[in-house]
Amino acid sequence: MDIDIIFKIAAIGIAIAVLNQILIRAGREEQAMMTTLAGIVIVLFLVVQMISEFFDTVKTLFQF
């Protein structure tokens, strides 16, 4: 497993957390919620891509 994906997820989380706090302090709670949801969706896409690569690897490993 590549450690870069962990750093990408951590960087996205930190950026979204900072942006979320800035938007909440500015009184824009709706936009803060939408950026949080966007961050979750981005991370989910990364994780789904990793799982897809894992299943492809397992499939090629057990081919006869």
C-alpha positions as CSV (number, residue, x, y, z in Angstrom):
1,M,0.0,0.0,0.0
2,D,1.2,3.4,-0.9
3,I,1.6,5.9,2.0
4,D,0.9,8.8,-0.3
5,I,-2.9,8.1,-0.1
6,I,-2.8,8.5,3.6
7,F,-1.1,11.9,3.2
8,K,-3.6,13.0,0.6
9,I,-6.5,12.1,2.9
10,A,-4.9,13.9,5.8
11,A,-4.3,17.0,3.7
12,I,-7.8,17.0,2.4
13,G,-9.1,16.6,6.0
14,I,-6.9,19.5,7.3
15,A,-7.9,21.8,4.5
16,I,-11.6,21.1,4.9
17,A,-11.4,21.5,8.7
18,V,-9.7,24.9,8.3
19,L,-12.1,26.0,5.6
20,N,-15.0,24.8,7.7
21,Q,-13.9,26.8,10.7
22,I,-13.4,29.9,8.6
23,L,-16.9,29.6,7.1
24,I,-18.5,29.0,10.5
25,R,-16.8,32.1,12.0
26,A,-18.1,34.1,9.1
27,G,-21.6,33.0,9.8
28,R,-22.0,30.8,6.7
29,E,-22.9,27.5,8.2
30,E,-24.6,26.2,5.1
31,Q,-21.5,26.6,3.0
32,A,-19.4,25.0,5.8
33,M,-21.6,22.0,5.7
34,M,-21.4,21.8,1.9
35,T,-17.6,22.0,1.9
36,T,-17.5,19.2,4.6
37,L,-19.7,17.0,2.4
38,A,-17.6,17.8,-0.6
39,G,-14.5,16.7,1.3
40,I,-16.2,13.5,2.4
41,V,-17.2,12.7,-1.2
42,I,-13.6,13.4,-2.5
43,V,-12.1,11.0,0.1
44,L,-14.8,8.4,-0.6
45,F,-13.8,8.5,-4.3
46,L,-10.2,8.0,-3.4
47,V,-11.1,5.0,-1.1
48,V,-13.4,3.4,-3.7
49,Q,-10.6,3.7,-6.3
50,M,-8.2,2.0,-3.9
51,I,-10.7,-0.8,-3.3
52,S,-11.3,-1.2,-7.0
53,E,-7.5,-1.6,-7.6
54,F,-7.4,-4.1,-4.7
55,F,-10.1,-6.3,-6.2
56,D,-8.5,-6.1,-9.6
57,T,-5.2,-7.3,-8.0
58,V,-7.0,-10.2,-6.2
59,K,-8.8,-11.1,-9.4
60,T,-5.6,-11.3,-11.4
61,L,-3.9,-13.2,-8.6
62,F,-6.5,-16.0,-8.6
63,Q,-6.9,-16.4,-12.3
64,F,-6.3,-19.8,-13.7
